[in-house]
Amino acid sequence: MTRRTFIVSTSILTLCLLGGSIMYMLLRGHQIVPSFASQPQGKPVVTKVPSPLPAESIQQPTAEILSNRVTEYHIDVKLNEVERTLTGTQTLSWTHPGKKTLNELYFHLYPNAFASPETTFMKESGGRLRGDAMPKDGWGSIELNDIRTMDGISLLHRVQYVQPDDGNVNDRTLAKVRLPMSIQGGETITLKLDFTVKLPKIFARMGTANDFVMAGQWFPKLSVYEPAFRRGRSAEGWNLHQYHGNSEFYSDFGIYSVNIDVPSEYTVAATGFPTKQAVQQGERKIVQYYADDVHDFAWAASPNFVYAEEPFSSTEVPGVRIKLYLDPAHEDLKDRYFYAAKVALSNFSKWYGKYPYSTLSIVVPPADGNGAGGMEYPTLITAFGATSDSPGYDELERTVIHEIGHQFFYGMVANNEFEEAWLDEAFTSYAEDRLMDQEFGITISLPIQSAFIHNPQPLTQPSWEFGNADTYAKNVYHRGKLVLLDIERQIGSKAMNRTMSLYAHKYRFKHPTTADFQRVLEQTTGRSWKTYFNQYVYDGKMADYAIENITTLEIRENNEVLYESIVDIRRKGGTHPKVPILFTFQDGHTVRKVWNGEKEKEKLMLRYKEPLAWAMIDPDYTLVLENKHINNYFKANLDEKISTRSNVSMTKLIEILTGSFLW
């Protein structure tokens, strides 16, 4: 590898040295600094002069600025497909969004999660993610070869790896860089970095599988500095976390201009859009991509991609180029991919605000690259690997719809996935289920899904505190989605649609929190949800109502024999305002009641000419957060062949779940 080091000024001057990227700095409205001498030594430069769009662009971004654009990345990266490495130079401009004087920056170095068995990611995950195991010889890493200021000061000796979450000295996924100068609020600093990535064999979203490459979380990425009051902060400061076994990501919005050097026969898919024709250089080529108002940049490459493209527009989507990068095994399935993408874009744009980008790329990895499958990046998603030439709806359509849903709740409503992952995973899962039902008539058995949540935990805790991946998934994806469905069943679908739409529109490009969503819900419903959120969101409760006993007494009333049945009910979990109960008497007569499930205990009395045969809480399974259905059913008189209450309850539960209530 050739080590390249040179002095940088602002990102504009650097781009002049790099060549083709200058047009994007003009696009961004930055002025060119005439000379190094014209700037104070060691001081950042703030540049905010508007400029016209470049005429030579293949595709032009909209003039509308959607986000605060805190960061600006200009990256040249070269793939060595033989050595499985990326060599890159990166010019980063960062505008300090706070007020305090700063003397350090922090960078995420995500590929170092795969450097050894001793990293935090590997120790927490056990070398497995979503069923994929880390290949024995598939280690990867990232190395900072150089980092310099605008006046040529090397900062490499000022790099310090930090582990704020667990103190694991073997983890190098977060680095602190001490600066030789101070940065004041509102000022912009520009740094130049040289780096090398050793790509792992595909695992946990990134790496290589033969000649397929997935570059996700591959470059040195600046951490987020949060101003006061963002996400409820009382004081401004860095948001710093390592790369954990369960965690995903959190970044500022910004601009990306990336030159990708690959062999000529490779096809490249990337965030954003290509800005000019590929530049051929012998047996290699360089493709240039640009994206703005995004908080990440990912790309994939393969010589085997089957490429297809279709334009799409609707009332809510002004115009999008949908681009498919198919593994050959799925070449004949392109119509299914296009249909899933179109219904997702049109409906999610109608429900949660229009999709503002001009492209959407769908990458279908090969079967042995499935570790990169089922993942979202700005304007680019990955489907499941092409393991079958006849995938089912869940494997194809559901995955595509889910990942496109993330363009809204991860991409634009960009919450902190380290700390509040449910705000993107649960919200996307909720939207996904709604669309799968609407378009394909496919629904999920909610009673079964809730029954699998045996270790409920607070939804707002950091992702690594859930423990194993199974507990994380069942809470963040499933329990969080059930919370949203439970709210919908309480307030009605129209009110829920208003709530979700208002939340998505209000917090576009704003990095919201759970408290923000709660405030929107309270605004649309006109009442407090404090008690509910304290139980089911900020705490880890599930609903659990049990019938503990039925006592029947024979009484006489006006010379008539009646039976007084007393049903003992207990609340063992969180509260619910309406708990339906079905009572069935020995002659088949039924009575339905709704109980306010606030009290811990209650005795319900019924009088009828026949004894009560059995009672069941929530017979239609409307309490979606009820996860222990086994104690919902109680039979007044046990059959001789059934000696325990649990046998009766389990028999009834299996009968119900495998019968008319299974959908």
Secondary structure, DSSP 8 states (H G I E B T S, - for coil): ---------SHHHHHHHHSTTHHHHHHHT----S-GGGS-TT------------TT-SS---S---S---EEEEEEEEEETTTTEEEEEEEEEEE--SSS-EEEEEEE-GGGGGS-TTSHHHHHHTTEETTEE--TT---EEEEEEEE-TT--B-GGGEEE--TTT--TT--SEEEEEEEEEE-TT-EEEEEEEEEEE--BSBTTBEEETTEEEESS-S-EE-EEE-TTGGG-SS-EEE-----SS-------EEEEEEEEEETT-EEEESSEE-S--EEETTEEEEEEEEEEES---EEEESS-EEEEEEE--SS-S-EEEEEEE-GGGGGGHHHHHHHHHHHHHHHHHHH-----SEEEEE--BGGGGGG-SEEETTEEE---B--SS--TIIIIIHHHHHHHHIIIIIIS---TTT-THHHHHHHHHHHHHHHHHHH-----HHHHHHT--S---TTS-GGGG-SHHHHHIIIIIIHHHHHHHHHHHH-HHHHHHHHHHHHHHTTTS---HHHHHHHHHHHHTS--HHHHHHHTSS---B-EEEEEEEEEEEEETTEEEEEEEEEEEE-SB-EEEEEEEEEETTS-EEEEEEEETSSEEEEEEEESS-EEEEEESTT---TTB--GGGSEEESS--TT---HHHHHHHHHHHHHTTTT--
